[in-house]
Amino acid sequence: MDIIFDCPKCDQELAVDSAGSGSEINCPSCGEKIVIPASSATRPAGPAPAAPQARDPAHPLSVMSTSAAAKVEMHLKVPVHKGPSAVLIEKPKAPLEVAAKESDRKIRVKTIRHTDCIEVGHDKFDEVVTNFLQRVGEANVISVHSLVYQHLDIGSQKIMTDYAVMLVYRG
């Protein structure tokens, strides 16, 4: 059963659950502290009373305090955690410039040409690149770029188009 009563200062009609009888609340309209009366002292629920009497011009009511949203009672609870609360925003990682200064490894570049990896008619390009990447380690590889270039073949005296890989790594 709800207890319905009026604020003694601003005549705002308030409705509170009977379990709140005797407790102290702030009026949502004027902010005045009010003690919730016992259920027998409340006025009966029925038609709303007439318009409130003339207000004190020194304390006009704000539009926000008289709106329907101000009269909604919410029963919100703050979550309680055992131990430290979870970190929702992680600290940013150090920029690459700082990481490079902290490391004693320098940035290096290695270009592996396809022409240099042909031995006795066997194409060993994939093996050479794989061995190099394993030696450097995946964590130290910064980038891998494919290249296409032209060169003069000594044996045939023709311009040949070939490919290569440029590896940027920390080493």
C-alpha positions in Angstrom: 0.0 0.0 0.0 1.3 3.4 -0.9 1.4 6.4 1.5 0.3 9.5 -0.3 1.1 12.9 1.4 2.0 16.5 0.5 5.3 18.3 1.0 4.7 20.9 3.7 6.8 23.5 1.9 5.8 23.3 -1.8 2.6 21.2 -1.6 4.0 18.6 -4.0 2.0 15.4 -3.9 4.3 12.4 -3.1 3.6 8.7 -3.0 5.9 6.4 -1.1 5.7 2.6 -0.3 4.4 2.0 3.2 7.7 0.3 4.1 9.3 3.8 4.0 7.1 5.1 6.8 9.0 7.2 9.4 12.1 7.6 7.2 13.5 10.9 5.9 13.7 11.9 2.2 14.4 15.0 0.1 11.4 16.5 -1.7 12.0 16.0 -5.5 10.5 19.5 -6.2 12.0 21.8 -3.6 14.8 19.6 -2.0 13.4 20.1 1.5 14.0 17.2 4.0 10.6 15.5 4.8 9.8 12.8 7.3 7.4 10.3 5.7 4.3 10.2 7.9 2.8 7.0 9.3 0.2 5.3 7.1 -2.7 6.5 9.3 -1.8 10.2 8.9 -2.0 10.2 5.1 -4.8 11.6 3.1 -6.9 9.1 1.2 -6.1 8.5 -2.4 -8.7 10.1 -4.6 -9.0 13.1 -6.8 -6.0 15.4 -6.8 -6.2 18.5 -4.7 -6.8 21.9 -6.2 -4.0 23.8 -7.8 -1.4 24.9 -5.2 -1.7 28.2 -3.5 0.3 31.2 -4.6 4.0 30.7 -4.3 6.7 32.8 -2.7 8.1 34.9 -5.6 11.6 34.7 -4.0 11.6 30.9 -4.5 10.0 30.1 -7.9 9.9 26.4 -8.9 12.2 25.4 -11.7 10.8 23.6 -14.8 13.0 20.6 -14.1 11.8 20.1 -10.6 8.1 20.2 -11.6 8.5 17.8 -14.5 7.3 14.3 -14.5 10.8 13.0 -14.7 11.6 14.6 -11.3 8.7 12.8 -9.7 9.9 9.3 -10.7 11.3 7.4 -7.8 14.2 5.1 -8.7 15.6 2.4 -6.5 19.2 2.2 -7.7 22.0 0.3 -6.0 25.7 0.8 -6.4 27.5 -2.5 -7.2 29.9 -3.7 -4.5 32.9 -5.7 -5.5 35.1 -7.9 -3.3 38.7 -6.9 -3.9 39.8 -4.4 -6.5 37.5 -3.5 -9.3 38.3 -4.5 -12.8 40.3 -2.1 -14.9 38.2 -1.1 -17.9 40.7 1.3 -19.6 44.1 -0.2 -20.1 47.2 2.0 -20.0 48.5 2.8 -23.5 51.6 0.9 -24.6 54.8 2.8 -25.0 55.3 4.4 -28.5 57.6 2.8 -31.0 60.2 5.5 -30.4 60.4 4.7 -26.7 60.5 0.9 -27.3 63.3 1.4 -29.9 65.4 3.4 -27.3 64.9 0.8 -24.6 66.1 -2.0 -26.9 69.7 -2.4 -27.9 68.6 -3.8 -31.2 68.8 -1.6 -34.3 66.4 -1.6 -37.3 68.0 -3.3 -40.2 67.0 -4.1 -43.8 67.8 -7.3 -45.7 67.0 -7.8 -49.4 66.9 -11.3 -50.8 66.9 -11.5 -54.6 65.5 -14.4 -56.5 68.5 -14.5 -58.8 70.9 -15.0 -55.9 68.9 -18.1 -54.7 69.2 -20.2 -57.9 71.8 -23.0 -57.5 72.4 -25.5 -60.2 68.9 -25.1 -61.7 67.2 -25.5 -58.4 65.1 -22.6 -57.0 66.0 -22.1 -53.3 64.4 -18.7 -52.8 61.7 -20.0 -50.4 64.2 -21.9 -48.3 66.5 -18.9 -48.0 63.7 -16.6 -47.0 62.3 -19.1 -44.5 65.7 -19.8 -42.9 66.4 -16.0 -42.6 63.0 -15.4 -41.0 63.5 -18.3 -38.5 67.0 -16.9 -37.6 65.6 -13.4 -37.0 62.5 -14.5 -35.1 58.9 -13.5 -35.8 58.8 -10.9 -32.9 61.7 -9.0 -34.5 60.3 -8.8 -38.0 58.8 -5.3 -38.6 57.7 -5.7 -42.2 58.1 -7.8 -45.4 57.9 -6.1 -48.8 57.8 -7.7 -52.2 59.9 -6.1 -55.0 60.0 -6.4 -58.8 63.2 -5.2 -60.5 65.0 -5.5 -63.8 68.6 -6.4 -64.4 71.0 -7.2 -67.2 71.7 -10.9 -67.5 75.4 -11.4 -68.2 75.0 -14.7 -70.1 72.2 -13.7 -72.5 72.9 -9.9 -72.6 69.1 -9.3 -72.1 67.2 -7.2 -69.6 65.5 -9.6 -67.3 62.6 -8.9 -64.9 62.9 -10.6 -61.5 61.5 -10.4 -58.0 62.9 -10.1 -54.5 61.9 -9.6 -50.8 62.9 -6.7 -48.6 62.7 -7.6 -44.9 62.8 -4.8 -42.3 63.7 -6.3 -38.9 65.2 -5.5 -35.5 68.6 -7.2 -35.0 
